[in-house]
Amino acid sequence: MTERFKDNAPEDLDDISFEELFNSYDTKISRELKQGDMVTGKIISIGKASVYIDTGTKSDGVVDKIELLDENGEFPFQVNDSIKLYVVSLSESEVILSKALSGAGKAIMLEDASRNKTPVEGKVTGVIKGGFNVDILGKRAFCPVSQMDVSYVENPEDYVGQTHHFLVSRFEEKGRNIVVSRRDLLNEQIKEEQKAFLAKVSQGDIVQGCVTKLMPFGAFIELAPGVEGMAHISELSWSRVEKPDEVLQPGDLVRVKLLKIESKEGDTPKISLSIKQMDANPWDNMGTAFNPGDQVTGKVVRLASFGAFVEIAPGVDGLVHISEMSHTKRVLRPEDVVRQGEQVQVVIKTIDQESKRISLSIKDALGDPWTGITTKYIPGSMVNVTLEKKETFGFFMNFVPGVTGLMPMSNIRNSSSSANYDKLKPGDSIDLLIQEVDEDNRRITLASPDQKDSEDWKSFAPTQTKNTLGTMESLFREAMNKKK
């Protein structure tokens, strides 16, 4: 028995008679092939330039090895792998095979190719209204623009001069009216590639893809030819992303994690992806990276009516409440102090790891102007202040931003130059006497240097008394009693 016969003989030779074995081989011999037939056979051997195929007949098939290279220029098959090819010519000893009908099969009628759905090779020769002229085996064929590719053809001229495989969708008038489609063939290939890709991946795998399109809700990423997934905007980055184009652009190569694959019979699979999960969750290291009391630089990422959210690390933002924005002024709107995108200094007040919440303070980072005020402003000393506002019970005088004292109306009326105080306008500066400083309650009481009842400034220094109200409050009540 020859080696060729052995290769095609049944496996259990000891359990089968010679007659049955011969009949099995004879069946293969009796099978006839003709040009244009599709053959699915196993690879017998792989040569330097050719690959030999078992066609199921007495004649082996041969195909140029270069035809079977993948898009990376590599040969992806091994001996005994099955492969689908087409007969382009044949003799008693050899069958010439190809992935599609080309110059080697000019004798094959295009009508047969149309009837058998056999791919044919054609060259795009020009652009005409509604499509393309294609030269196929020396005959002119028409390919509608919608059938040239699976995606929208934006620049038809780019296809001129290219050679592709087509399916003959219409063959009429003995070849005077030939219509071909490349899209149908591509869709078949895409289905095979989709099936192969989905068979080798599962949820949780990491793969590489190319960003194809950006939408307000996320990014579409091609994982393999015909296989596309979508990364929702919330899965693009641990940081807050307002628009996908802030972090991605079409054509970017990215590594993604397969979150979910939903496949339904006959439908294109829906694949959910994540880019941010390629990196660790920044909250996992919060306990060691930051501590309450730390002063850090952050970026204002969002404004709300109650405060501003500041990102202190990628994917980690905290809230600066409106009450924590300034020591020096009352803040009614966060945008009066900060702007979105601005870099600011903040102090971390609290970290709630479980709830993933951080409270921050801008005013603590700037420093409290009242801290150490008793050592800076001493009772009995003179100070230059600016009139901030007039009230019926006294004048508010500004020392520095964030530090304001009160000159009670009783002290104004008790001054030898009280008329001059009535002439003051907001913004005017004047020298006054510090009467009392209360750092805990943030109060400073001022008096005129020319008080009528005393020439000694030291008499205004505070004395220790019991059961007395705060200085500013007592002066206010005193002023109100006098007014009555």
Secondary structure, 3 states (H helix, E strand, C coil): CCHHHHHHCCCCHHHCCHHHHHHHHHHHHHCCCCCCCEEEEEEEEECCCEEEECCCCCCCEEEEHHHHCCCCCCCCCCCCCEEEEEEEEECCCCEEEECCECHHHCCCCHHHHHHHCCCEEEEEEEEECCEEEEEECCEEEEEEHHHCCCCCCCCHHHHCCCEEEEEEEEEEHHHCEEEEECHHHHHHHHHHHHHHHHHHCCCCCEEEEEEEEEECCEEEEEEECCEEEEEEHHHCCCCCCCCHHHCCCCCCEEEEEEEEEECCCCCCCEEEEECHHHCCCHHHHHHHHCCCCCEEEEEEEEEECCEEEEEEECCEEEEEEHHHCCCCCCCCCHHHCCCCCCEEEEEEEEEECCCCEEEEECHHHHCCCCCCHHHHCCCCCEEEEEEEEEECCEEEEEEECCEEEEEEHHHHHCECCHHHHHCCCCCCEEEEEEEEEECCCCEEEEECCCECCCCCHHHHCCCCCCCCCCHHHHHHHHHHHHHC
